Each structure stands twice: as structure tokens, then as C-alpha cells.
Amino acid sequence: MAVSGGMDSIALLHLSSKFKKDYEIFGVHVNHGLREASESEEKFVRGLCHDYNILLSVHNANRDFIPGESMEMWARRIRQDAFESARKEYNCDFVLTAHHANDNAETILMHLDDGCGVEGLRGIPSQNGTTIRPLLKFNRNDIEEYANFHNLNFVMDVSNYDTSIKRNYVRHKVLLPWEDQAKDLIVQLSHLSENANRTVARMNSLIEEISNQVKSNGNQKIIHDKLVKDLNVSQKVRLVKHILGETEISWRRHQWIELKNWLKSSKTGSRLKLNGYWTILRDRDCFIMNTKIQKKINLSIQPEGRFGSDGFNITLNKIEVPFLNSNLYNEVIDAHYVMGKKLVLRSWSKGDRFNPLGMIGQKKVSDLLVDEKVDYYSKEKQLVLTANDEIIWVCGRRLSDTAKVTQFTTEYLELNLTSNVG
């Protein structure tokens, strides 16, 4: 459990020590090294854990700031890393922290200031992964009464009174004066948090049902318009969040607004970067979410055999009799046309031309893809097979007329392309 030395964490430490017969309990203290009192606070926590016969892990913070990271963000990250490190060190199932109802109320008000939606009104979760907050239903007065009743000693962190820090400002300048006027304020905000949690849970259940009907195509998620026609734009945002795996992550207001506006106004071909891994594309009758763009490949092969590169496999087999096949990635060509030529499987490039089957003259590959209404992501992954630099197959779409089987063909070569990546 996390032990800072303050009243809340000491109350939780005292309470947890009563369960030592049934559970293994360990303490973790983070010394941020920011104040003169940091060393004395660490010494106090060490002594108290020794008195309770609880093994303590102390983590001293390094000043490894991430560019753009505030002091509060840095301290929070250091704590979370220390808690997880200690959990693994002691092979624990959970980390306990002493957050209480007043902390939850402060978080709700801060989320409101950030322009949150209903998700932000949930406040602090009672459990988040391996982190459990057993005191969340109790307010600060309850914990103070417990500490006084048991004559608990604790340290006072003077930085908690620095109102230049947003949470401290909300606590001392907003919440405490408000409580003087509304005695049930913390209770009411706790009820708001509970109602928001139930509402979000119901919405997430609906979104999950819809998400299960979203079509997958390798590394793509295809959201057809008919599937989401009854959803409002906010619910569509929730669906995208769910697919991203960020259902339980509270987005900033600007993230919601950016995606909402894009979903409402995007035209065919319009794209939006969702994060470092995902982008979303507006197609004619659907939205396409893509995790990455397949990198270009360039693979030299020879007739007959099986070859592969970057997840793609192409098989060339001589066959006795040609046959009809509905598989678009399986074609039969005149073996003599490519005999002795260098075959290369590569991504198509701007300016590529070929002679489409059944057509006199050449056509740009880009024009073929436009004619077939191919979406942006599929265009990026489109492959062509060349023989001595001449395109003989726009893979999965059109064979070249020059390599086709005719009445004069005596040997047949079967082409079969498979992919192990979307």
C-alpha cells in the first residue's frame, strides 16, 4: 500500500495492519526529494512501518522530466511507476491508496473545469486495474475522526497549502468554502459520481454490442453507416474510443470536440489522426479505422516456387489445365510470357501504367483504383507483379492483357498471393 506519511495514508496503514493475519501487506513510500522535509518524512514512515512490522519499499525519485511535463504530472508518474515496481517486487495482487470522497469531489470539479462530459463526472474509480481505493466512500472528516480516535501520528505536507497548484486551489478556495454553505456537498458529489458511473456503464454496454458488429479487415476496422445510423455523434465518438481500447480513459475536451466535428463534417477521403497508432478515414458509406500503413516491399522472385517477404507470400505453380476461380488473389497466366524474365512483387507507384485485360492500350494504375472506388488505406497497400519492369498483375484487381491465357497458350502458370498482415 502507498504510505506518504500524511493523515489519510497513515489511517489506511493502521486499518490495513489489522488484516495482517489474513493478508500479506507491504508498504511503498516515494521520496520526491522536492522539500527539506522529504528526508524526515521518509524516516517517519520507515519507523512507523517498523513498529507495525510491515516491510517497506522506498523509492527515491529521479528528475527525469518529459518535455512539456508539469511538476504535478512528473510527481504523479513517478508515484505510479514506484507503486507498480513495488507491486511486482513483492508479488502483490493490488496496490492500495488512501484517496477519499473529498479527493473524488476535487477531481470532479477539476474535470468540469476541463470541460468534461459525463465520463469526467465519474471522478476517481474505486478500482483501476490493480489499484484499489478502499476509503473512497469516506470523507475527510471521517478519516480525521478515525485518526484522532486511535491517536495516530502523521506528518503535514505544507505543499498541500500551495494554492498555485490547481488541486490545492480547488480544495482550499472552492470546495472548503462551499462546504460551509452546503453541508452535504461531498455526499451529493459522491452520488453524482455513482450515477455517472452507472450511466457510463450502460452506454459502454451498448457501445460494446455495436462494436462486436464492426467488420474487421486485417489491421482495419470498418464502421458501416447503416450500423451507426441510430447513434448520435457523441455515441459515435464513444464507439471509436472503444475500438481504440480507450473506453476507460478520460479524453480531454479538445479530443472530443475534434473527433465530433470531424465525424459530422468529414467528406469522402478525409482523414484524421486519432493517436500515434490509429487514423480514421471517411469512405463513401463507412468509416475505416487503420492501425498502420503497410510499408512498401520489393521482392524479386523466379517462376515456380513459394516466396515471402514482410508477411506476403506468393506461390507460382505450373499447372496442366487452367480453371475458373473466384479468388481474386489467384490468377492463371501464360507461362511462356514470363519465362526467363525477372519477376518483382512491389507496391504500386504514382505514374505506373499497364495494359488491363480486355482493353486496348494502357491505363494508369491510379485510375484503375479510382474506378474501382478503392479506399485510401487499401490503395496504400496495393501490390503489383512485374516481369522485367512491366506490370503483369495489379494483384487482386486486374491481370495484364499481355500475360493472359490465349488459344495459343501451351503452358500455364498459376499465381497465388496470400498475406499474413491485414
Buried (B, 14 or more C-beta within 10 A) or exposed (E): BBBBBBBBBBBBBBBBBEEEEEEEBBBBBBBBEEEEBBEEBBEBBBEBBEEBEBEBBBBEBEEEEEEEEEEEEBBEBBBEEBBBEBBEEBEBEEBBBBBBBBBBBBBBBBBEEEEBBEBBBBBBBBEEEEBBBBBBEBBBEBBBEBBEEEEBEBBEBEEEEEEEBBBBBBBBEBBEEBBEEEEEBBEEBBEBBBEBBEBBEEBBEEBEEBBEEBEEEBBBBBBBEEBBEEBEBBBBBBBBBBBBEBBBEBBEBEBBEBBBEBBEEBEEEEBBEBEEEBBBBBBEEBBBBBBEEBEEBEBEBEBEEEBBEEBBBBBBBEEEEBEEEEEEBBBBBBBBBBEEBEBBBBBBEEEBBBBBBEEEEEBBBBEBBEEEEBBBBBBBBBBBBBBEEBBBBBBBBBBBBBBBBEEEBEEBBBBBBBBEEB
